[in-house]
């Protein structure tokens, strides 16, 4: 069994790859690492994390490294649009039972897929299948 409790309430930081703080991509990478499924580092950092995330998701949707899923599975990336945007600007990682880990309001927290705040923003689910 993979545990996540040590990640809850870790602070958010813009370029956070852990272990002291995380951004949403860093958090996804950490959970995948715990499943012995290392994700590639993102070397090109744009001026804002939101732009970078949208580029990552758009490029990887059609990549042989990522497969889009109809339903979430553990672990998969949950891609989310902004509140008033059609662009993906946030990522989480599905941990089962309708829950996902993500960075929110300054720290790592657990979200629920059925929560109205998140349900309307979910763009999709993606599974990493390797290089």
HELIX and SHEET records of a PDB file:
HELIX    1   1 UNK A   24  UNK A   34  1                                  11    
HELIX    2   2 UNK A   49  UNK A   61  1                                  13    
HELIX    3   3 UNK A  116  UNK A  119  1                                   4    
SHEET    1   A 2 UNK A  11  UNK A  12  0                                        
SHEET    2   A 2 UNK A  21  UNK A  22  1                                        
SHEET    1   B 6 UNK A  66  UNK A  69  0                                        
SHEET    2   B 6 UNK A 122  UNK A 128 -1                                        
SHEET    3   B 6 UNK A  77  UNK A  81 -1                                        
SHEET    4   B 6 UNK A  88  UNK A  96 -1                                        
SHEET    5   B 6 UNK A  99  UNK A 104 -1                                        
SHEET    6   B 6 UNK A 107  UNK A 112 -1                                        
END                                                                             
